[in-house]
């Protein structure tokens, strides 16, 4: 009889409610924390890939035909990320952006009536990418995917 009385008292009070709530909330909070960490890692890799493309393009604007130097500048900008080999393309275009020639041969013919002048300028395009692998498997996100970035810069 005493056991039944204790059970009734236990059912009428909320002594175990906090423990049950904690047991329900902790897995959800851990999942949110893991998602935030994974998103932060993806964001970091994405920024590094973007910075690498911009660093390569910046170097290429000063040295447009030095593709090895452009690739090295891109890789040096993102030392903590496993970048794939940067793709570099360079050429010449009119300063008003109307005509483009790969590797500047032959040089583009620019219109004389251009509002920004008819100078030929170098253009470098650098594409970098890295494969991102998620920290844990998610239902709607693939386990690994490629983060690409392209930067274009004009030189003199």
Backbone bond lengths (Angstrom), bond angles and torsions (degrees), N, CA, C in turn:
res aa  C-N    CA-C-N  psi(-1)  N-CA   C-N-CA  omega(-1)  CA-C   N-CA-C  phi
1 X - - - 1.439 - - 1.508 111.09 -
2 X 1.363 116.16 -39.09 1.450 119.13 -179.77 1.523 111.16 -63.25
3 X 1.306 117.47 -34.08 1.463 121.02 179.76 1.515 110.44 -65.57
4 X 1.321 117.42 -42.05 1.460 121.60 178.54 1.527 110.45 -64.70
5 X 1.290 117.75 -39.30 1.470 121.32 178.37 1.519 110.43 -65.52
6 X 1.322 117.40 -41.56 1.462 120.42 178.22 1.533 110.82 -64.65
7 X 1.323 116.87 -38.79 1.445 121.12 178.39 1.520 111.20 -63.25
8 X 1.315 117.52 -40.99 1.462 120.63 178.38 1.528 111.04 -64.77
9 X 1.312 116.20 -41.58 1.465 119.90 178.77 1.530 109.35 -64.22
10 X 1.334 117.29 -42.27 1.458 121.06 179.97 1.525 111.24 -63.90
11 X 1.342 118.22 -39.76 1.452 122.15 179.73 1.525 111.96 -69.71
12 X 1.316 117.86 -28.72 1.461 120.66 -178.90 1.530 112.09 -82.37
13 X 1.307 117.92 -18.22 1.459 120.49 179.70 1.526 109.51 -101.47
14 X 1.309 115.99 171.17 1.464 119.94 -178.82 1.537 111.77 -115.53
15 X 1.302 116.18 39.39 1.457 120.76 -178.33 1.530 112.42 -62.55
16 X 1.276 119.81 -37.64 1.467 122.72 -176.49 1.515 114.09 -95.92
17 X 1.320 118.13 -0.69 1.467 120.80 -176.27 1.520 112.04 -63.73
18 X 1.294 117.53 -40.53 1.469 120.69 -179.69 1.521 111.33 -63.20
19 X 1.309 116.75 -39.89 1.451 120.42 179.36 1.525 111.18 -66.17
20 X 1.312 117.07 -40.13 1.474 120.94 178.29 1.518 109.81 -65.87
21 X 1.333 117.59 -43.24 1.466 120.69 178.26 1.520 111.10 -62.05
22 X 1.313 116.95 -42.05 1.449 121.19 178.60 1.530 110.50 -62.57
23 X 1.319 116.69 -42.27 1.464 121.05 179.53 1.530 111.47 -63.73
24 X 1.320 117.79 -30.71 1.462 120.93 178.52 1.531 112.27 -81.66
25 X 1.304 117.93 -33.27 1.464 121.63 -173.23 1.531 112.76 -85.53
26 X 1.341 118.41 -34.36 1.460 121.37 -175.72 1.529 112.90 -58.09
27 X 1.335 121.34 -46.30 1.474 119.02 178.57 1.532 112.61 -61.96
28 X 1.311 117.07 -37.26 1.467 120.31 178.96 1.530 110.34 -66.29
29 X 1.331 116.08 -42.66 1.467 119.97 179.35 1.533 110.85 -65.57
30 X 1.317 118.08 -39.57 1.463 120.99 177.38 1.523 111.50 -64.51
31 X 1.313 117.24 -38.80 1.460 121.32 177.31 1.528 110.77 -65.51
32 X 1.320 117.73 -41.92 1.466 121.12 176.45 1.526 111.06 -64.05
33 X 1.315 117.36 -41.06 1.458 121.17 178.37 1.529 110.75 -63.68
34 X 1.322 117.37 -44.75 1.466 120.74 178.89 1.525 110.72 -62.98
35 X 1.320 117.21 -39.41 1.461 120.60 177.09 1.518 112.00 -64.22
36 X 1.315 117.08 -39.86 1.469 120.63 178.61 1.529 110.51 -66.16
37 X 1.316 117.63 -40.34 1.465 120.98 178.32 1.525 110.16 -65.20
38 X 1.321 117.43 -44.89 1.466 120.96 179.52 1.520 110.91 -63.76
39 X 1.327 117.41 -42.43 1.464 120.61 177.84 1.529 110.61 -63.35
40 X 1.318 117.94 -40.55 1.456 121.74 178.07 1.521 112.09 -62.79
41 X 1.317 116.76 -41.16 1.458 120.65 177.19 1.523 111.46 -64.24
42 X 1.347 116.47 -43.12 1.469 120.04 177.58 1.524 110.37 -61.61
43 X 1.319 117.29 -42.97 1.456 121.56 -178.99 1.530 110.47 -63.40
44 X 1.324 117.84 -41.31 1.459 122.19 178.15 1.528 110.71 -61.70
45 X 1.331 117.23 -48.40 1.466 120.33 179.86 1.520 110.40 -62.91
46 X 1.320 117.30 -40.59 1.463 121.30 178.92 1.531 111.29 -61.39
47 X 1.326 117.13 -42.86 1.469 120.38 177.69 1.524 111.30 -65.36
48 X 1.318 117.90 -39.77 1.456 120.64 179.38 1.529 111.57 -65.30
49 X 1.328 117.11 -39.81 1.469 120.77 178.22 1.530 109.82 -65.52
50 X 1.325 117.12 -41.88 1.469 121.17 177.86 1.523 110.65 -63.12
51 X 1.324 117.18 -46.72 1.462 120.74 179.40 1.522 111.76 -62.65
52 X 1.320 117.34 -36.81 1.463 120.54 178.65 1.529 110.87 -64.36
53 X 1.317 117.23 -43.27 1.466 120.16 178.51 1.526 110.87 -63.37
54 X 1.318 116.87 -42.16 1.467 120.48 179.82 1.532 111.20 -67.61
55 X 1.329 118.29 -39.75 1.464 121.07 178.92 1.526 110.84 -64.69
56 X 1.326 116.40 -41.01 1.460 119.78 177.24 1.513 111.86 -64.63
57 X 1.325 116.57 -42.00 1.467 120.19 179.35 1.527 111.01 -67.58
58 X 1.324 116.83 -36.09 1.467 119.64 178.42 1.525 110.70 -65.82
59 X 1.321 116.61 -44.38 1.462 119.66 176.30 1.526 109.92 -62.63
60 X 1.325 116.39 -40.96 1.459 120.78 -179.16 1.516 113.88 -67.47
61 X 1.323 117.68 -25.53 1.465 118.77 178.00 1.526 110.83 -68.36
62 X 1.338 117.15 -25.60 1.464 121.20 177.56 1.530 111.94 -92.84
63 X 1.332 117.19 -29.20 1.471 123.10 -178.76 1.530 108.44 -132.83
64 X 1.328 118.63 74.64 1.469 119.86 -169.91 1.521 115.90 -65.78
65 X 1.326 118.61 -27.76 1.464 118.60 -177.07 1.526 113.22 -94.68
66 X 1.324 118.48 -1.38 1.467 122.61 -179.04 1.537 109.90 -89.26
67 X 1.334 115.82 77.03 1.469 119.37 -175.94 1.529 111.78 -66.88
68 X 1.327 117.51 -33.11 1.470 119.83 177.81 1.523 109.95 -66.82
69 X 1.321 117.56 -41.29 1.461 121.30 177.72 1.520 112.23 -66.49
70 X 1.325 116.79 -36.26 1.469 120.94 177.94 1.525 109.70 -64.62
71 X 1.333 116.31 -45.00 1.471 120.16 178.43 1.523 110.95 -63.54
72 X 1.332 116.37 -40.64 1.470 120.13 179.78 1.528 110.78 -65.47
73 X 1.327 117.22 -39.62 1.470 120.53 178.59 1.522 110.63 -64.78
74 X 1.316 116.45 -39.95 1.469 120.04 178.78 1.524 110.59 -64.99
75 X 1.317 117.35 -45.40 1.470 120.77 -179.85 1.527 111.91 -66.08
76 X 1.341 116.47 -37.86 1.465 119.97 -179.64 1.526 111.51 -67.55
77 X 1.318 117.02 -25.19 1.462 120.77 -179.38 1.529 112.59 -75.37
78 X 1.320 116.90 -20.70 1.474 120.71 -178.51 1.524 109.80 -129.64
79 X 1.344 118.00 69.38 1.469 118.98 -175.96 1.526 114.07 -71.72
80 X 1.329 118.56 -20.71 1.467 121.17 -176.93 1.520 113.27 -92.63
81 X 1.326 116.88 1.54 1.465 121.41 -177.23 1.521 108.52 -119.90
82 X 1.305 116.82 138.82 1.451 121.89 178.47 1.530 108.88 -83.36
83 X 1.334 115.93 85.84 1.464 120.86 -179.03 1.516 110.54 -75.64
84 X 1.332 115.47 145.65 1.450 118.70 168.85 1.530 107.14 -76.17
85 X 1.307 117.89 169.81 1.456 120.81 -179.51 1.523 109.76 -62.41
86 X 1.334 117.62 122.59 1.467 119.76 -179.43 1.528 111.32 -63.35
87 X 1.313 115.61 141.36 1.459 122.00 175.92 1.516 107.69 -96.71
88 X 1.329 115.94 125.73 1.461 121.01 -176.45 1.519 108.79 -119.69
89 X 1.312 116.27 131.52 1.460 121.29 170.92 1.519 107.26 -132.53
90 X 1.308 115.83 139.23 1.447 119.65 179.97 1.520 109.01 -139.65
91 X 1.293 114.45 158.32 1.453 120.32 179.95 1.515 110.23 -173.90
92 X 1.312 115.57 -164.54 1.461 122.06 -179.86 1.516 108.49 -123.79
93 X 1.302 114.77 149.70 1.456 120.45 175.29 1.516 108.94 -147.18
94 X 1.327 115.80 163.77 1.453 120.86 176.10 1.523 108.73 -70.26
95 X 1.308 116.72 150.25 1.458 119.88 -177.25 1.525 112.26 -63.99
96 X 1.332 117.01 -20.57 1.469 118.59 176.72 1.522 112.06 -90.70
97 X 1.346 117.06 1.67 1.460 121.70 175.13 1.514 114.51 80.24
98 X 1.327 118.63 15.21 1.463 119.98 -174.94 1.514 114.60 -83.15
99 X 1.316 118.73 -32.02 1.459 120.32 -174.39 1.524 109.19 -133.86
100 X 1.333 116.84 145.11 1.460 121.87 -178.57 1.516 109.45 -134.36
101 X 1.322 116.18 142.24 1.457 121.70 176.72 1.523 108.22 -135.00
102 X 1.318 117.33 125.89 1.468 121.17 179.57 1.520 109.90 -69.91
103 X 1.329 116.00 135.70 1.462 124.50 178.82 1.530 113.45 57.53
104 X 1.312 117.92 16.48 1.469 124.52 174.36 1.517 113.85 61.22
105 X 1.318 118.23 22.44 1.456 118.77 175.49 1.520 109.16 -134.14
106 X 1.290 118.63 115.33 1.465 126.36 -6.53 1.530 110.15 -77.04
107 X 1.307 115.53 157.85 1.466 120.21 178.62 1.526 109.10 -66.47
108 X 1.318 117.37 143.26 1.466 118.97 -179.53 1.528 111.46 -67.36
109 X 1.323 114.61 148.45 1.456 120.44 176.49 1.517 107.04 -92.98
110 X 1.314 115.66 118.70 1.458 120.74 -176.48 1.516 110.07 -98.46
111 X 1.315 116.65 145.69 1.464 121.35 -179.48 1.525 109.59 -71.26
112 X 1.314 115.91 140.87 1.466 120.94 -178.20 1.522 111.45 -74.33
113 X 1.316 118.19 -23.93 1.462 121.46 -176.79 1.513 113.63 -89.61
114 X 1.301 117.56 16.98 1.460 120.89 -178.03 1.523 110.62 -66.91
115 X 1.318 115.77 140.05 1.464 119.97 -178.99 1.522 111.79 -70.96
116 X 1.322 118.28 -26.75 1.470 121.87 -178.75 1.519 111.21 -101.10
117 X 1.288 118.16 11.52 1.460 120.73 -178.96 1.511 111.01 96.03
118 X 1.313 115.06 175.02 1.463 119.06 -176.96 1.520 110.90 -120.11
119 X 1.294 117.57 31.15 1.463 121.32 179.76 1.518 110.90 -75.43
120 X 1.320 114.01 146.45 1.461 120.22 174.70 1.524 107.40 -94.41
121 X 1.333 116.60 131.12 1.466 121.67 -179.61 1.527 108.91 -124.27
122 X 1.325 115.34 157.00 1.462 120.97 176.81 1.524 109.43 -82.70
123 X 1.326 115.56 146.45 1.466 121.05 175.20 1.521 108.14 -132.45
124 X 1.313 115.68 130.46 1.463 121.69 -179.68 1.525 108.36 -120.46
125 X 1.326 115.78 135.03 1.459 120.79 176.94 1.524 108.22 -124.86
126 X 1.330 115.60 125.41 1.473 121.63 -178.20 1.528 108.24 -120.50
127 X 1.310 116.29 128.97 1.460 122.02 177.21 1.520 108.30 -117.60
128 X 1.316 115.60 122.82 1.457 121.27 176.86 1.521 108.86 -120.04
129 X 1.309 115.58 159.78 1.461 119.44 176.73 1.525 109.18 -157.56
130 X 1.299 114.61 159.11 1.462 121.68 176.64 1.521 107.98 -145.69
131 X 1.312 115.82 147.61 1.459 120.73 177.16 1.528 107.65 -90.95
132 X 1.321 115.95 125.31 1.459 121.29 178.63 1.521 109.02 -103.85
133 X 1.320 115.79 129.39 1.461 121.16 176.92 1.524 107.93 -111.32
134 X 1.314 116.18 127.59 1.462 120.34 -178.13 1.517 110.50 -66.67
135 X 1.302 114.51 153.88 1.453 121.75 -178.03 1.523 111.25 -70.43
136 X 1.315 115.44 -37.11 1.465 120.82 178.19 1.526 108.28 -142.55
137 X 1.317 120.04 156.59 1.465 121.09 -178.65 1.530 111.49 -70.22
138 X 1.319 114.72 134.36 1.470 120.88 177.31 1.524 107.97 -115.74
139 X 1.303 116.38 157.48 1.467 120.27 -176.37 1.525 112.85 -69.57
140 X 1.324 118.35 -42.00 1.464 120.97 -172.63 1.518 113.36 -107.38
141 X 1.330 118.83 -5.19 1.451 122.31 -178.60 1.524 108.45 -109.29
142 X 1.341 117.87 132.37 1.467 118.77 178.30 1.525 111.76 -63.58
143 X 1.309 116.87 155.35 1.462 121.91 -177.18 1.523 111.88 -66.69
144 X 1.318 117.92 -29.53 1.462 121.51 174.66 1.522 108.56 -149.44
145 X 1.315 115.26 147.17 1.459 121.07 178.12 1.518 109.21 -154.42
146 X 1.331 115.73 161.60 1.450 121.99 -176.87 1.520 110.36 -94.13
147 X 1.333 115.25 135.76 1.464 121.53 175.89 1.528 106.60 -108.21
148 X 1.352 118.50 105.64 1.464 120.61 179.62 1.535 111.51 -97.95
149 X 1.315 115.89 156.66 1.462 121.15 175.30 1.528 108.35 -152.83
150 X 1.319 115.52 138.93 1.457 122.02 178.79 1.519 108.55 -125.30
151 X 1.329 116.10 135.29 1.457 122.00 176.19 1.517 109.03 -128.13
152 X 1.312 116.63 136.85 1.458 122.88 178.60 1.512 108.55 -122.52
153 X 1.320 116.02 135.14 1.461 120.32 179.33 1.521 109.05 -141.60
154 X 1.314 114.11 145.88 1.461 120.44 178.42 1.518 109.89 -105.42
155 X 1.304 115.42 141.85 1.463 121.48 177.69 1.511 110.19 -114.30
156 X 1.305 115.00 -162.06 1.475 117.81 -179.30 1.499 111.68 -95.53
